[in-house]
C-alpha cells in the first residue's frame, strides 16, 4: 500500500496516543535515527503509543492492511530497523520504571539512563550498556552487553518476564512458566520478530560498591604489538575486568591514529593496577599516558556517558553528533595470527581522506557471558573470547561517493580477518548486508526460532529486512 492510500483517521479514533502523518509539523519534529545511514527510510505514519492497548489497536491496523512495520524507542539499531517504509510503532511513552522486592518492572519505552537512575537510587542495577539514550527493550531483546557483563552476563540473562502484543492482538505475559518458548526466543532474537514488547521484568542485583576506570595509550607505531598482547590477555582476565582496545583514525588525515586500552574493573585502584601490569608486562614498551581512577559505580556510569557525548540523567536529549556510519562485526574464539593483525592495522590508515573516521574496537567476551549454555536462550554466542567491530563514519552532509567509500572500507577491514572469526554476529549489531544472517545471528538456535515465529506469527504480520521468515 502506498502513502497516498494509507488513511489513518480510523486508527487515530481508537487510540489514546498520537498518529503522525508525513507533511505535518509533528512528523518533521520527530527524533532522528542515531545512524544517518538510514535517513532515507521514511514511514508512511508514526503511532506514538501511550498504552499497551494502543499497541494492540495499531497491530490490528497493520495486520488488516498487511503493512510493513517496525518498533522504535531509542532509534539505535545498526541495521536501520528502528524505522520502516510502513507504519512505525513508537513505544517511547510507555516508559515507567518501578522496583519491588528486587524485581524491576520497566516499560519498553524507557531509556537505559532512566533505568539506571531509578535503580541506583535504590542501590540496585542490571548489567547493561554505557549509552544512556539506548532503549531498554532493544538492548535486552538482542542480548545486551556492558561493563558488568563479564561478571554478571547479558542484560537478557537477567530478564525474568515480559509482556508482548503478538500478531493476533493478544497481550501475552511470558516467563519460565508461561509461553516458555516465546520467553526463550525473546532473550536474544532481537526486536520485532514475534510482536511488540511493552513491558520487561528484571531480576536486579546490588550495584557494585566500588569500581575503577582506566585508560592507557600508546603511539600508533606500537599498535600491532598492543593488539597481539590484548588478544592473549583480555578474554582470560578475571571476570571483574572488562577491557576494550580501540584503534582510531580521525577525520583529519594529518592527525596521527590513536591506540587506547580502556575499561573498568570491579575492584580497587590497587587491584586494577595489578591486573594492568599483567597486561603491560606482555609489551616491550610502556604506555605514553595512564589514567587509573577509583570511583563509585554511579560515577563510572557518568564517565562512560560523557565519553559517548551524552548525560546519564538526560537520556532523551537530541543527538547533535549524528553521522553516517557503516558498521560490521564478528565474534572470535581464537587470537588472530600476527600477520592478520598487521594487515588489519595497516588497512586502518590506508588511503585516509579528509572527513572519514575509522575505528577498530576489540571487546573482551568470556566470563559470565560463556557460562550459560548456547541453547538455554535464543542468544547463541556463548563460546567467543572477544568480538571485533569495524566502524567507518562520515558527516551526514557527505557526498554519496564519500558514504560509499566508508562502507567499502568497513567491509574491507572486516574481510581482512573474517577467515579467523566464528562467522557469528551479535544480534544487537545487525548488519543489513550480511549473507546467511540467520545462522550468523542465531547459530544452531535459528531453526527453533523459526518454529516460535510460526507459532506466534504464522501469517508474517511482523516482516522487515532480516526478519525471521514464516516457515515450517
ABEGO torsion letter per residue (X at the ends): XBAAABBAAAAAAABABBBBBBGBAAAAABBBBABAAAAABBBABBBBBABAAAAAAAAAAAAAAGBBBBBBBAGABAAGAABBABBBBBAAABABBBBBGGBBBBBAABBAAAAAAAAAAAGBBBBBBABAABBAAAAAAAGEBEAAAAAAEBAAAABABBBBBBAAGBBBBBBAABGAAAAAAABGAEBGAAEBBABBBBBBBBBBABBBBBBBBBBAAAAAAAAAAAAAAAAABBAABBBBBBBBBBABAABBBBBBBBEBBBBBAAAAAAAAAAAAAABABBBABBBBBBBBAAAAAAAAAAAAGBBAABAABBBAABBBBBBBBBBBABBBBAAAAAAAAAAAABGBBBGBBBBBBBBBBEEAAAABBAAABABABAABABBBBBBBBBBAABBAAAAAAAAAAAAAAAAAAAAABAGBBBAABBBAABBGAAAAAAEAAAAAAAAAAAAABAAGABBBBGBBBBBX
